Amino acid sequence: MPTARFVVTGRVQGVFFRASTRDQALALGMAGHAENRPDGSVEVLASGSASALDALQRWLRQGPRMAVVDAVSREDLPEQALRGFRIG
């Protein structure tokens, strides 16, 4: 399946960003993970259809209600067969 890595910057830690991302990704039929990074950003690795990846990217630009997203970068990766969606 198409796979992409997103890095989300802003006030994205401590605001339920990872859990909300998991819920959104699962609703879109995706697999992958969402992890806090030491620099305060969140990394999201997601595998799903091209349209699901685009939808997730649009959602990441806003995130959950308490988040303040400054930027979302996207790196398209080789296809991967990921299972489930974990939070790290």
C-alpha positions, 0 to 999 in steps of 0.5 A, a space after each residue: 500500500 502507498 505509505 507516507 511519513 508526516 512530521 507535524 510541528 506546533 503545539 502537538 504534544 500533550 493535546 491528544 494528538 497521537 490518539 486522535 491521529 490513530 482514530 482518524 487513521 483507523 477510520 480511513 482504513 490505514 495502518 501505521 504509527 504516531 510517535 512523539 519526537 524529542 523536538 516536540 513534533 509528532 511523526 506519523 507513518 501511515 499506509 493506505 490508499 492514496 486518497 486516504 493518505 491525502 485525507 489524513 494529511 488534510 486532517 493533520 493540518 488541523 489536528 484535534 481541538 486543542 492542538 495548534 499545528 504550525 506545519 505538516 511535512 510529507 515524505 512519500 515512501 516505498 509501499 509497506 505492508 503495515 498492520 494496525 495503528 500504534 501510538 509510541 
